[in-house]
Amino acid sequence: MKNRIIKYATLVFAIGAIMITPSCKKFLDFESPSTSSEAVVFESTATTNTALVGVYNRLVGDNGYGSRLSTLFGITADDFKTSGSYSPSDRRGISMYGASSDNTDIIQPFAQLYSGIERANLCIKFIPQSKLYTSGSATEQALMKRYHGEALALRAQFYYELIRNWGDVPQRFVPAADAENLFPANADRDLTYDQIIADLAIASDLVPWRSEIAEYGSFRFTKGAIKGLRARIALARGGYSLRTKTNTMERSADYLKYYQIAKDECKAIMDNGSHRLNPVYENIFKSLHGTRADNENELMLEVAAFGANANTDSKLGYYNGIRFNAASTYGTGGGGMNAIATYFYEFDPSKDCRRDVTLGIFEITATSKKIINTLNNFTDAKFRKSWTNFDGRSSSQQFAVNWPILRYADILLMYAEADNEIGNGPSATAAEGLQLVQKRAYVGFEGSIPVTPTNKIDFFNAIVKERLLEFGGEAIRKFDLIRWNLINSKFIETRTKLQQLIDGTGPYVNVPNYVYAKEANYNLTPSVTEVATLDLFGGAPNNVLFAPGLNSTTAPAGYTVKNWRRALTTENQITSISTGFAFYFEANKKELLPYPKTALNENTNMVQNFGY
């Protein structure tokens, strides 16, 4: 048994030499021993930190939030989808809810999440057994307890990601060397949720607030991030999910118990003051690219990307984000995610600054200038190669762009949602939380935010709409719709809206068939200004894109015709088996992914999800 423990402990440190970027260096700068027993590893704060960094390592890379977990698993909802045509065995299969069990893009992420759980289990077991934990100096004990809390939080994050994608996943809360069964069967997700919710309550008592420890920034768990994660998981536990026994979407009878947990945790964060809204919405996302502009600590937890490799860096801004022509001075980048065409028209066109930050309305041409996209070719835009410091001549696909796990805006909106549900209507504090998010979005037009509803149903619907606008492209919307049991009805609603947009009826009656554009200078100004200065015949985009215009296939002199509404067809947007919106989705079946076939082959005690 001793040899087995040493073997598994050694896995924690098999990270190898890494390249460190300045933004991540402070907490990732360590020496990694190639082989160490737990007696050596966990009797030093330095090597314990090394072990913990090995757990954080499982968050990032191509198979973590550096690519697949961030840009594939949270797609499609009524905000974004994956670009390209359907295949059951790659990312488009996930996006269209038609993934097969041998889908190459789900196999490795599944394995990496469990790898993270095993590494966390080792830390969770051995850190409290350390002499430093029980009898070290006050400083050593506090540090070891903090590391213990971080390990508990990391394990909870891994399990949360597994459950929201696969449901009743196998669970193990001890290292493999201690397990009675190395091949556990599917476990009731409610029991797993309850365990990690309890773990997070312990963890939040072990880890200080962000204002008390500044050295790691938002790259590691602090008390606020742990409480926020606990709130998020509690809402998932109290929400709807596809049940294995009944094959229907259900929520537990005691769901309000979990809404209360979410409310309490969010209120504690709001009262503490370590985190606030960044006054500039765009700066949240620029901060992820290396230029820190988030003194308010809205970014409560982000996955640090570094090293220019597939294991520790991200492809954010290369795979997804604004599209850059390869011949431009920025080099190739972006385009892997497309906006649902109706999403553009969900925003207030003249007041809500989030639209132009969230949506890639323009692309960068071979001449390094900007030009408007067609309506069916918008990308996500919170990730942009031009916001990084990478040379456009470099062939690298990794730009060291971080992924946001949790933001303070989510705390305000989770509080508002939970309070409304528990109180059968919103309190003044809940209403204020919603309004704070809206006022930041309507900067300069704060007096024009939507009227705040006072009854439960309308306030809930306002939260549903606000979360659509606030978190577009952040892999949140799909899982919101699932826990609210709204995914099927929202998909039906979106298809109806798409048909209206295609036909130019209803709210889209004045949307033009064509627009006429010229290339314009890309000045890297704030996004609202950048969009406003697109060169369109007829004036500013907020006028041109909301009026019928010339309705001619012939462009005025010097302009190029861009299909706008004419870029959309029923066949391509709705009914196509290769590109139709969420075409393979089936209610009470496709809310969960299939387990990878390789996992089922290795663990014959597991049962495949219904419908696969």
Salt bridges, closest charged atoms under 4 A:
ASP29 OD2 - LYS25 NZ 3.06
GLU38 OE2 - LYS2 NZ 3.01
ASP62 OD2 - LYS315 NZ 2.66
ASP78 OD1 - ARG477 NE 2.82
ASP90 OD2 - ARG92 NH1 3.38
ASP105 OD1 - ARG68 NE 2.74
GLU150 OE2 - ARG146 NE 3.94
GLU150 OE1 - ARG220 NE 2.79
GLU161 OE1 - ARG164 NH2 2.95
ASP168 OD1 - ARG189 NE 2.77
ASP178 OD2 - LYS125 NZ 2.56
ASP190 OD1 - ARG237 NH1 3.57
ASP190 OD2 - ARG243 NH1 3.10
ASP194 OD1 - ARG237 NE 3.01
ASP199 OD2 - ARG155 NH2 2.88
GLU215 OE2 - ARG146 NH2 3.12
GLU265 OE1 - LYS227 NZ 2.89
GLU265 OE2 - ARG230 NH1 2.77
ASP271 OD1 - LYS267 NZ 2.85
GLU282 OE2 - LYS286 NZ 3.14
GLU298 OE2 - ARG407 NH1 2.73
GLU298 OE1 - ARG440 NH1 2.75
GLU302 OE2 - ARG292 NH2 2.69
GLU346 OE1 - LYS465 NZ 3.65
GLU346 OE2 - LYS497 NZ 2.81
ASP352 OD2 - ARG354 NH2 2.87
ASP356 OD1 - ARG355 NE 2.77
GLU363 OE1 - ARG323 NH1 3.25
ASP391 OD2 - ARG393 NH2 2.65
ASP410 OD2 - ARG232 NH2 2.53
ASP410 OD1 - ARG467 NH1 2.71
GLU417 OE2 - ARG483 NH1 2.73
ASP419 OD1 - LYS263 NZ 3.13
GLU421 OE2 - LYS456 NZ 3.30
GLU466 OE2 - ARG354 NH1 2.67
GLU470 OE1 - ARG354 NH1 2.89
GLU470 OE2 - ARG407 NH1 2.93
GLU470 OE2 - ARG440 NH2 2.97
GLU474 OE2 - LYS382 NZ 2.67
GLU474 OE2 - ARG407 NH2 2.85
ASP480 OD2 - ARG467 NE 2.70
ASP480 OD1 - ARG483 NE 3.15
GLU493 OE1 - LYS490 NZ 3.48
GLU493 OE2 - LYS497 NZ 3.19
GLU530 OE2 - LYS370 NZ 2.68
GLU586 OE1 - LYS589 NZ 3.34
GLU586 OE2 - LYS590 NZ 3.50
